[in-house]
Structures are given as structure tokens and as C-alpha cells.
């Protein structure tokens, strides 16, 4: 039948014709009014598409390297050494001018600090651009001369993940409290004291290492901390940007606390007022102290539990949700899971045959493999922490860490004498 006749028949059908005519009227109105909204909407769409394109091209053209941290038999240094390493890696250049950002698509370097267990075999990694490997080595060996930083093949790329053979649970994490309020750092645990004996130290990172080491045959647990130097950004950095740097955001958080006192005070004349509670005062002191401590980083944290179907242990999921608890306490900030990759379906028709859930599993694995957080295809709002906080959750563990499946190298790294004849 001729399409024109079908349309005419539909229009003459009671009810259907009215819907079609109303739809055509709305479309006509949008077309007629496009002279007003198009100059505003189309540039915004073009801006987002262009920024994604030039950044994706720039990122894809970079080469990347995974470096394994091979631990020495003894590490007597506190996490302050890792804080110094991180301060040495803190770079906010590479996207200085608007030409770099908008035309060339340049982005500042980001790193991935990773704690990984392959069937209980615990490894530590640093992922970075190949161009910055030598800088990472210099900063690392300056403070850990007995450890080894070795280039290795990327485990996330070569891992044979398939939904046919594996099950997966993943989560992202973010800071729950106000910007500037610190998590419980190594100094709060007394790890900055040089007089403490190794066996008397309490390192909260050993909680993560033991959890990683508890993985059995067919189980894998991967944790990545994606970090980059924090800086103030404007709209030329893309559609999602930092409107202020760490200090300005922290001071805004302090002002918000000051503007909302919680305790009620009664004056001699019978009147009442508000004043800061002791907890609020402690928060203000903690933020002020943290702002002055060290460099600030944007951070996104992600974790995956991957296991063969017959080895998948659901009791590891609560462990994944609570593994950051040792880094928090009353009066401190904390990492909390974000329900981004695990939608809850109450009824069978919400997710027929597990299609939507499987799609999310594939996407979070892809996001982990790409180390994607700050830029498309997986771009999310980041939290902000300092080098002291970052060194608390990721550092070269001392001998207080007794995880049996965490291997340490037998010999120390040595360099050739500088006076050898050529």
C-alpha cells in the first residue's frame, strides 16, 4: 500500500490521528523556533563533542607503561618516604595554554597506583605514560633505593575476562565528607615516629594486603587509585571541571561549617543562640592542618573482584565494601562505595536475562583496563586528598606486613660504579 494512503488512513483513525497531528505540531514548533534555541544549544553540543574528540585522540596517541614495585626483604622507612615520592610525581603542566587544551586536546598526566592479587599473589604497581617512566624511577629510587621498579606487561589487558567463564563485582569509591577533612593518616597511627620498633607499628595498609592475600584459586582482586595533580580549572578544560583548587574548596567547606553552628547556647538574659560544637571545631582544625600539609591530588578509586564461576565467593563483596574502614574514625573523613556499577533490580522484568547487569560488568572492567576516570569514555567527579593521605593508602609496606603471599626480592638493586673505564 502507498505510504501516503497509510498516513491518511492513520490520520482518519479516531484517537490515532489526533496524536499524530499533535506530534507534527510540536515538531513544527521546534523547527520554527530553532532560530532562537539553535544558536545556544548547538554550540554547547559542538563544544562537548569537540573536546571529547581532541582529548580522545591525544590520549590514544600516548604510550603507557606498567611498573611493578618489587619489595626488598626489609623496609624500615615510614610512609613519609612514599609521600616524598608522590610529591616528586606531582605535575600539573602539559595543558598550560587554551591552545593546548582546546585545539591539541592535551591533558595533564595521571597515574594509577594499584594493589593487585592474582589468586592471592599480591603485587604493587604504578601505571604511567612511558615518557614519565624515568622521572618516576628517579623519584622512587631516591627514597626506596633497595626496592625495584620493573617494567612489566599490563595484566589488565592480557587477562582473559569473559562472562562465560568469570563472574565480577566492582565498585567505585569517593570521599564522603567535606573537601579538606583528612582520612586517618599514617601520622595518626604513629608511623611517622622513627623511634617505634617495626613489630610495634600499626600500619592500616596491612588490612588491604591481608584481604588481597586471602584470595584463593581462581580469584582475583584488583584495586586502582587513579590520581592527578589538583588544580583550578575553567570551562576550557571541558564540560566537567574543578571550579577551584584544593585550598579554595577546603576553605569553602570550612566556611560552610562556620555558617551552620550546631550547639545551642543560653545567654544570661534568657536569649538563645548558636555556637560551633566541639566536633565542628575539631573538623575546622583538621582541615586547616591538612591544607598546609602537602600537595593535593584529584583521586578516583576503583576495585574489582573477578573469579571463575565455580570459585566466586559472595562473602568477599562485603569485604570489598568495608575495606577502607581502617583509614577512618570519628572526626575523620572516609572512603565510601558509589552505587554506579551495581544497579539493584527488584523484579525480573527490570533486567531480562541479566542483560543490563552483564553490560555494567563489562563496562567497569573496561573502565579499569583503560584507567579511565578523569576523561571520556568514563568520566566522573573526583575527590581530593593530599599526598600524606595518598601515601597512607598506598606505600611500600614495611616488614610489619606479614602477608605470606606478598613476595619480596632476595637481592637489592645495585648500580655500576661511576668511575669504570669506557
N, C-alpha and C positions, 0 to 999 in steps of 0.2 A: 504494500500500500504506500502511496505517496506520503512523504513526511509532512507535507503541508496539510493533507487531509487528516493525518493523525493528530496534528496540533489543533486543527479546527474541531475535531471530534472531542478532544480533551477539554477544550475551552467551553464547549456546549454541555459538557457533563456537569450536573449540579454539584456544587462544592469544589470540585477539582478545578474548574475554570476560574473560580474566584481566587483560589490560591495562586494559580499561575499568573493571573493578571496582577495581583498584589506584588508578587515577586518581581515581575517585569517593571512595575512602577518603582520599586525600591532600587533596582539596578539602574533604571533610568535616572533616578535622583542622584545616585552616586556618580554616574557619568557626568551629569550636568553640573554637579558641584565640584568636580575634580579640579577645576581651575583654582579653587580655594584651598583644598586639602593636599593636593598633589605636591605643590612646592614645599610643603612642610614634611610630609610623610616620606616621599621618595628619597630626598637627601639623607634622611636618617637610615633608611633601608640600605641605600648605597654605601653609606659610611660603615655600617656593620659588616656588610658583605666584603667590602674592600679591605678593611682591617683584618678580617679573618683570612682573606686570601693571601695578602702580603706576609702576614705572620706565619701562616702555614708553610708558605714557600721557603721563608728564611729558616724556620725550624727544621724542615725536611732536608735542607741543604747542609746542615751541620753534621759533624761526625761525633759519636759519643763513645765513651769507654766506661766499662765497669771495672772497678778496682777492689780487690779483696784485701781486707786488713787481716794479715796473718799475725797472730798474737805470740809474743815471746813467752817463755816459761814464767817469768816474773815481771810484774808491772807494779812498781812501788809509787807511781805518781797518782795524784788525785785527779778528779775530773777537771780541775782547773787547767791542766795541760790541754785537754780537748777544747776547753773554752778558748785558749790561746790559738789553737789550730783553726777553730771556726772564725775567730776574729781575723785571722790571716786570709781566710777564704771569702770574707765579706766584700763583695764588689757590687757597686750599683751603676757602673758605667755601661757603655755599649749601646745606649739608647738616648744619648745626650741631647741631640737636636730633634726638632719636629720632623726634619727630613729623614733622619734615621728611623724614627718611629712610624711615620705615616707613609713615606714613599718606599723605604727599604724594608720595612717590617721588622726591624731589629728589636730584640728583647734582651733584657739583662739575664745573665747566666743564672740558672737554678741547679741545685744539687738534689740528689736523692740519697739519704742516709738509710741503710737497710739492715735489718736484723732478720735473718732467714734460717729456717730449719728444714732440711731435707731428710725426712724420716728420722728426726732427732739430731741430725748432724748440723750443729749451729755454726753459722758463718756471719761475718760482718762485712758490709760492702759500702763503697762510695761510688755513685754514678755521676759523671760529669761530662762536659764536652772534651773531646780529645785535645783541643787547643789549650786547655787549662790543666792537663794532667801534670805537667812539670811543676806548675805553681802549687797544686795540691800535694805533690811529693815533697816539695821544699818545706811547706808549712807543716806537714805531718812529721817528717823526719827531724825537724828542728826540735820537736817536743817528745817524740817517740822513736829515738834512734835505734832501739833494739827490735822494733816491730818491722813488718814488711808490708809494703803496699804493692800488690802484684796485679797487673792487667789480666783479666780472665774473660771467658766467653759469657755473654749475658744469659743467665739461667732462665729469665722470664721469656725470652724469645725462643729458646730451644726446648722449653718444657712442652711435652705433647698433651696439652689440655684438650679434652673433649668431653662433652656432656654425656656421650655414650659410655665412657669409662670412668668419669670423675663426677663427684658432687662438689659443690663450692658454697661457702658462706663468706661474705665480705662486708666490710663496714668502713666508713669514713669517720673521722673524729675532729672535733673542734673545741676550742676553749669556751667554757660555759660562762665565766664571769666577765667583768669589765676589762677592757684593754689596760694593761699595765699591772694588774694584780697578778703576782707571780704564782706559779705552781710551787710545790715544796722542792727546793733545790738541794744540791749536794752540800752546800754550806749549812743548810738547816739540819742535815744529817751528821754534821761534823766532819765531813770528808775533806774539808779544806784545812784541817789540822794536820800538821806534819809530825806531831808527836804521837799520834794514835798508832798502835800496832795494827798490822794488817788483819790479824784474826779478830780484832775488836771492832773493826769497821762495819757499818751497816750501809750497804750500797743498794738503793731501791731498784737499780737496774738488774740485779740478780733475780728479781721476781720475773722479769721478762725472759731472762736467759733460761731459767728453770722451766717456764711454760713452753718455750721453744724446744728445750731438750726433752720434754715429755712426749713429743710426737713419736708414734710407732711406725711400723712398716706400712707403707702406702699412704702416710700422712705427711702433709707439708704445711708449714705456717710461714707466711711472708709478711713482714712489716716494713713499710717505707715511710720516711719522713721527708716530704718534699719542701725544700726551703730556698728562699732567695732573699737578698738584701731588701729590707723595707725602706721605702722612700715615698715622699708625697708625689701624687700623680694627678693629672688633669684629664680632660676628655680626649686629648691626643694620644692617650695610652689605650684607648678602646672604650667599649660601652660599659665596662665594669672596672673601676679603678679606685685607688686609695685617695680619698679626698684630703687626707692629711697624713703626715708621717706618724711614727710611733709616739713621739713625745706629745704632739698636739692631740692625738686621740686619747692618750693616757691622762692628760690634763683635763680634757673634756669629761672623761669618766670621773675624775676627782671632783670637778665642779658639780656634776650630777649628784654625787654623794652629798656634797655640802648643801645643795639646794633641797635635799629631802631628809632632814634630821628625823630620827625615829623615836628618841626618848622624849617624854613629856616632863616638863619642869614646872613646879608651882612657885610663883613669886610671893613675897611677903604680903602683898596687898590682896592676895587671893586669886590673882590672874594666873593664867597658864600660858606656856609657850613650848617650843620645841628646841631640842639640842641634839647634837650628834651622840649616838650611842658609843659605848666603848668599842664595839665591833667595827663601827664605821670609822672611828679614829684609827684603829689598827689597819684597816683597809687603806686609808689615806697614807699612813706611814709606809706601808708595804709598797704601794705604788710609787711613792716619791723615791724610796730607796732603790726600787727596781729600775726606774727611769735613768738613774745615774750609774747603773752597774756596768753595762756593756752594750755592744751593738745589738740592733733589733732585726728580726727576721720575720718575713711572711712565712707561714707554715701551713701545710695540709698533710694530715696523717691518714694512712690507709692500711688496712690489714686484710689478708686473705687466708682462709683455711681451706685447703684443697686436699681431697682424699679420694682414693679409689672407692667405688660404691660399697664394696664389702668392708672397707676399713673406716668409713666415715663414722665419727663418734660425735653425736649431737651434744654431749656434755662439754665439748670444747667451745661451744658457742657462748655460754655464759662466761667462760674464762676470757674469751675474746672481748666481751662487753666490759669486763671489770679489770682488765689487765693494767690500767693506768691508775688504779686506786692508790698504790704506794706513793705516788707523786702528788697526792692531795691530802689535805686535812682541814680542820676548821680554821677559817681565816685565810686559806689559800685558794688559788684557782684550781681548775681541774679540766682534764680532757673528758668529753662525753661523746658517745656514738651518735651519728647523724643517720636518721632513717631515710637514706637516699636510695639504697640499692636493694632493700628488702621490704617491698610493699606487702601489706597484710591483706589477704583475700579471705573474706568470711564465708563466701558462697561459691560453689563450683562454677557457676556461670560467669563469675568475675574474671576467671582465668582458665579458659577452656584448655584442657590437656597440658597445663603448666606452661603455655606459650610465653606469657608475659614474664613469669618468674625466670624462665630459662634465658630470655632475652636480657634481663638485668644481670644475670650471672655472667653472660658473655661480655656485656659492656663493662662491668667492673674489672674483669680480668684484662680486657683490652686497655682500660684506663691505667691499671697497674703497669702493664707491659710498656706502655708509652711514657710512663712517668708524667702523666698529664694532670694538671690541677690549675695552673695559672693561665693557661691558654687553651683555645679550642683544640680538639673536639670535646674535651671535658674540662670546663672552666667553672670554678666555684669560688665563693668568697673565702678568703683565707683568714686564719687567726694570726696574731702577732705575739712572739715571745723573744726573749733576749738570748744571747749566746750562753749565758750561765744556765738558763732553763734548758736550752737545747743540749748542752753538754751533760746535763743531768740524765736525760733520757737516752742519750747516745754518746758513749765514750768507750775507750779501751778498758775493759774490766780488769781490775787487779786480781791478785791471787785469792782474794776473798771469794771470788766467783768460782765455785767448785763444780759447776755443771760438767759431768763426765764426758758428754758428747761434744764439748767445745774444745776443739783441737788447738794446741799451741805448738809452734815450731821449736825444734830442738836447738838450732844454732841461731846466733844473732847475725844481723846484717852487717857486712864489713865492706869498706871501700878500699881501693888500691892506694898506696902511698902517693903523695903528690910529687915526690922527687924521683920517680922512676925515669930511667933514660928513655928517650924516644927513638 
